[in-house]
Amino acid sequence: MRILVIGSGGREHALVRALSTDDVHAAPGNPGIAALAQTHPEVAPAPDQILGLARKLSPDLVVIGPEAPLVAGAADALREAGLACFGPDAGAAMIEGSKSFAKQVMAEAGIPTAASFTCRTEAEADQALAAFGPPYVVKDDALAAGKGVLVTADPEAARAHARACGTVVIEEFLDGPEVSLFAVTDGVTAVPLLPAQDFKRARDGDQGPNTGGMGAYAPLPWAPPGLAGQAMASVIQPAVDAMRRRGAPYRGLLYAGLCLTRAGLRVVEFNARFGDPETQVVLDRLSTPLAPLLHAAATGDLAAVEPPQWRPGAAVVVVIAAEGYPDRPVKGDKIKIIEAERGGLTRPGDPDPPTGEAYILHAGTATDAAGDLVSAGGRVLSVVGSGPDIAAARDRAYRLAATIGLRGGWYRRDIAARL
């Protein structure tokens, strides 16, 4: 199967790694992806350029990684051209593109979530903040690369964030552990993947600003039995059914951010694509081929495919970020990686080595004029460790992370430390 993967981050490197037994192309890709697939760095992740490359390559499947091209209509353009695409059309991708739209879908479908107000003026925001009280939860209504949410006890900081965003969703604070659940769907049938937990705050102890994600692990030994099944019944399937009733069938990856509160499961957010960095650990545990699953979702035949199976053991990913991330990441610093650790030794479906393994996935990287590997984004590398349990996987990830050289580079030291 010829597959075209759109994107250039750690999520896309993980996808390419899981698909690498096929004929894989990536656009624009990155230096790490280039070791596994033919990259097309000249192609920007915009609908017209994606369509142009897809017409040239005639892939059997296009997998769109980032949210921006989905919201911009890349999947619509590909399907109109008769190409199989894993990713929702623009109308369905609004479930991530607009927080207020997502809240409308949840209300219509009876999906449990936080009470909220959509605010378009300062006066409306002030009223909503007063209604809920601290801690205040203020979310940019539009796409914000994972950095549009502010949770604070400071009312002035909450007001300032609301003013900077324009339209915001202000909602009640949900207290409890959070879980990321991915579901593959063809618009009718939905299949869950392995639940994971990510770490959004920049610094140890869940301090500092929100980021795109500083680490993750899977599986979740503390999660209640049947969590995935409960979430599929009360969240994922109702959302898929609601989108189909709206005339915007959801085909692709539906990501539900869940909070396990004392009052029960609540939805924190929906995303329209694989999450980053959770994808890195979820796909590490996959023991069955990924391509047939994604192709079946893209072509409306998901019910005929065997559900995914998972390897025993655990995986942990630690994100190495550039100096200044998330506000003003420094680019162009040289990266030193031990040659033997540039890629994984196994592929999804292969058995783990007895003690596990560790490998590096590229995210914000590039090569400079001299051919040296340099930083080119805020989250530079994803370091994945696997092992028979979370402690072993964590140890492998941090041991490898400590060998990487990047001036000003940093990472959280407490990923998966407290379970």
PECOR-V660736 format. One line per field, one symbol per residue. phi: phi as a letter, one per 40 degrees, with the letter a starting at -180 (. if undefined). psi: psi as a letter, one per 20 degrees, with the letter a starting at -180 (. if undefined). A space follows every 10 residues. Layout:
# PECOR-V660736
phi=???
psi=???
This chain:
# PECOR-V660736
phi=.cbbbchabc dcccccdcbc cbcbbabcga dccccbaccb cccccbdccc cccccccfcc abbccccdcc cchccdcccc cgbcbciccd cccccbcacc cdcccccccg ccaccabcbb bccccccccc ccgcccbbbd cccafgbcbb bacccccccc cccccgcbbb bccbbicbbb bcbcabhbcb bcbccabbbc ccbdgfbgcc bchbiaaacb ccccdgdccc cccbbccccc ccccccgbdc bibbbbcbbc ccchcbccab bbadcbbcdc ccccccbbcc dcccccccbg bcccccccbb ccgabbbbcc bcdgcccbcc bgccbbbcdc bcaccbbdhc ccddbgaaab bcbcbabccc gccbcaaccc bbbbbbacac cccccccccc dcccbadgca acbbcgcbb
psi=pppopprjah ghggggghji ianpqqpiar hghiiiroqm iioqlqghhg ggghhghlqh ppoogrhghg hikghggghh jjpppoqqrg hhiihhhohh gghgggghik pprqqrpppi rhgggggggh hhrqqpoppp hrpkkjjjpp oqiohhhggg gghhhdpqpp rqppprqqpp pqppqjigqq pqapqrproh qhrqjlrarq aipirrqqan iiqqpjgggg hghifgghgg hghghijmpo obpppooqpn rhiapqpgrq qjrpqojhhh hghhipiqph ghghghhhjk khhiqpqqqq qrarqppppp qqpiqigmpp qjqqpoppgi jhrqhrqphq qqqhjarqrp pqemqrpahi jqprqjagog qpopqrairh ggggggghgg hiippopiqr qqjkpkho.
